[in-house]
Amino acid sequence: MSLYWLTYSASDRVHGVVILQAADVVQARVRANMARLDQGAEFAAGYELDDEQAALVPEGMLGRMLSPHEAHTLIDRIERGIP
């Protein structure tokens, strides 16, 4: 299974990001919804993280709603390749 980055919005602003392990983006969305990780926000976008990106995601950031600030910090780490 792969890691999927799911972005959610509310009131036309990024509400947060959920990163989940799943077989595909549809399954990730369903899991996030069923676990109420989406916090009722609207799904905006989702994509699969490649192996290098996935290796840089700390375990504590999986399976919960990340704030926009946490998501931006993680994006910066991934872009810089910082473990």
NUGUZA-866056 format. One record per residue (C-alpha): z, x, y; residue in three letters. Coordinates in nm, 3 decimals, always signed. Layout:
# NUGUZA-866056
NODE      zz      xx      yy type
NODE       Z       X       Y  ALA
...
# end
This chain:
# NUGUZA-866056
NODE      zz      xx      yy type
NODE  +0.000  +0.000  +0.000  MET
NODE  -0.060  +0.102  +0.358  SER
NODE  +0.128  +0.066  +0.684  LEU
NODE  +0.000  -0.190  +0.933  TYR
NODE  +0.065  -0.195  +1.308  TRP
NODE  +0.090  -0.552  +1.435  LEU
NODE  +0.102  -0.618  +1.809  THR
NODE  +0.247  -0.942  +1.944  TYR
NODE  +0.225  -1.092  +2.291  SER
NODE  +0.407  -1.359  +2.486  ALA
NODE  +0.311  -1.491  +2.829  SER
NODE  +0.008  -1.258  +2.834  ASP
NODE  +0.228  -0.948  +2.800  ARG
NODE  +0.302  -0.726  +2.504  VAL
NODE  +0.613  -0.863  +2.341  HIS
NODE  +0.647  -0.595  +2.075  GLY
NODE  +0.511  -0.430  +1.764  VAL
NODE  +0.594  -0.473  +1.396  VAL
NODE  +0.502  -0.204  +1.143  ILE
NODE  +0.500  -0.318  +0.783  LEU
NODE  +0.382  -0.197  +0.446  GLN
NODE  +0.126  -0.432  +0.295  ALA
NODE  -0.196  -0.449  +0.097  ALA
NODE  -0.396  -0.564  +0.400  ASP
NODE  -0.351  -0.685  +0.757  VAL
NODE  -0.343  -1.051  +0.650  VAL
NODE  -0.058  -0.986  +0.409  GLN
NODE  +0.125  -0.788  +0.681  ALA
NODE  +0.091  -1.082  +0.922  ARG
NODE  +0.216  -1.328  +0.661  VAL
NODE  +0.515  -1.106  +0.576  ARG
NODE  +0.603  -1.064  +0.944  ALA
NODE  +0.582  -1.438  +0.999  ASN
NODE  +0.782  -1.534  +0.690  MET
NODE  +1.056  -1.285  +0.778  ALA
NODE  +1.046  -1.410  +1.139  ARG
NODE  +0.988  -1.056  +1.258  LEU
NODE  +0.725  -1.189  +1.498  ASP
NODE  +1.005  -1.369  +1.689  GLN
NODE  +0.767  -1.657  +1.754  GLY
NODE  +0.535  -1.439  +1.962  ALA
NODE  +0.157  -1.469  +1.933  GLU
NODE  -0.028  -1.220  +1.715  PHE
NODE  -0.256  -1.009  +1.936  ALA
NODE  -0.396  -0.730  +1.716  ALA
NODE  -0.339  -0.544  +1.393  GLY
NODE  -0.472  -0.236  +1.226  TYR
NODE  -0.404  -0.004  +0.937  GLU
NODE  -0.242  +0.330  +1.012  LEU
NODE  -0.412  +0.623  +0.844  ASP
NODE  -0.207  +0.856  +0.622  ASP
NODE  -0.141  +1.108  +0.902  GLU
NODE  -0.027  +0.837  +1.143  GLN
NODE  +0.187  +0.665  +0.880  ALA
NODE  +0.365  +0.992  +0.800  ALA
NODE  +0.482  +1.011  +1.163  LEU
NODE  +0.648  +0.667  +1.166  VAL
NODE  +1.026  +0.697  +1.120  PRO
NODE  +1.165  +0.472  +0.849  GLU
NODE  +1.398  +0.308  +1.102  GLY
NODE  +1.095  +0.166  +1.285  MET
NODE  +0.962  -0.021  +0.981  LEU
NODE  +1.019  -0.390  +0.923  GLY
NODE  +1.152  -0.487  +1.265  ARG
NODE  +1.019  -0.579  +1.608  MET
NODE  +0.982  -0.268  +1.822  LEU
NODE  +1.014  -0.312  +2.195  SER
NODE  +0.714  -0.220  +2.409  PRO
NODE  +0.900  +0.096  +2.512  HIS
NODE  +0.966  +0.196  +2.150  GLU
NODE  +0.601  +0.127  +2.064  ALA
NODE  +0.474  +0.342  +2.353  HIS
NODE  +0.710  +0.624  +2.253  THR
NODE  +0.582  +0.605  +1.895  LEU
NODE  +0.219  +0.601  +2.012  ILE
NODE  +0.289  +0.916  +2.212  ASP
NODE  +0.445  +1.085  +1.908  ARG
NODE  +0.151  +0.987  +1.687  ILE
NODE  -0.104  +1.109  +1.942  GLU
NODE  +0.077  +1.442  +1.974  ARG
NODE  +0.139  +1.470  +1.600  GLY
NODE  +0.514  +1.501  +1.652  ILE
NODE  +0.717  +1.429  +1.337  PRO
# end
